[in-house]
Amino acid sequence: MDFIEPLKYGVPCFLALILVELTYSKTHDHKDLYNWKDFGASLTMGIGSAILGPLIKTVFSIILFHFVYNLFNPEIDGVRTNIMGWESFGFAWYVWLLCQLADDFTYYWFHRQNHMVRALWAAHIVHHSSDNFNLGTAVRNGWFTLLYKPLFYMWMPAIGFDPNMVIVCLGIEALWQFQLHSQYIPKMGIIEKIFNTHTMHQVHHAKNVEYMDKNHGGFLNIFDKIFGTWKELDDDIEVQYGVTHAPNSYNPWVILTHEYKDIWNDTKKSKNWYHKFMYIFGPPGWSHDGSTLTVKQMQKELELKKRISAQA
């Protein structure tokens, strides 16, 4: 069965929508929404991802997914049968829904681990490094993320989802994620109960301590709510976008690699091999001497200050 790759037609739509938002912001009361140098850096990295993506997808997604699918779902008497005994999934409408739900569950954990493991954060920080939140930021993606993202999704073809179906669902997820990067869409009432929305994604991109490491979901917010990482946008809090340790550069290569350089420098702070391991695979902000704090530690400090202030 032949499938249409959603991103094949999504990319031209991305560029068109960016142009519309850019034009609207510059001709209305939001002229600072786009910074030209920042937008140029984002666009450069987006173009790089568009060039590298198809090649890496062919090697790490299509070939890998088909290998895993064939390994765990061999043909027995002409029927694809999973090694656990059930018949591999077909293409019924409800299988598509299940595949998209499985994709969203996987995306949640893939995205969350990008914030929890510093070596992964070094690749993902690229997407968060802009002080602006707009559709241009949506294409500001780290190139190195492409190398390990498929590994999180291998379980789906392993249990019987057709690899092509998985790839289509990944594309649909990417389309939804792109359009979330807009400040022009307000809260949407009952839709907010189920879906990951624009205001929720504003929270995700904020560097306000109370907002950090929240709302990792794809198109649904149920997994954030189940696993305790959901937070609604508070209209009384002024959102500050970006990261606490920004690259302070519009050079795409610096933006892509600065966190790796910081990790290398941090590993030299201690001769203890456990400390070195934690600087690489521990949560961002971890330090052996307390000189820097993780997000959880910063949020605990903030809560303590609020309690003390309330009691005063």
ABEGO torsion letter per residue (X at the ends): XBBBBAAAAAAAAAAAAAAAAAAAAAABAAAAABBAAAAAAAAAAAAAAAAAAAAAAAAAAAAAAAAAAAAABBBBGGBBBBAAGBBBBBABAAAAAAAAAAAAAAAAAAAAAAAABAAAAAAAAAAAABABBBAAAAABBBAAAAAAAAAAAAAAAAAGBBAAAAAAAAAAAAAAAAAABBAABBBAEAAAAABBBAAAAAAAABABAAABGBGABBABAAAAAAAGABBBBBAABBBBBEBABBAGBABAAAAAAAAAAAAAAAAAABABAAAAAAAAABBBGBBAAGABBBAAAAAAAAAAAAAAAAAX
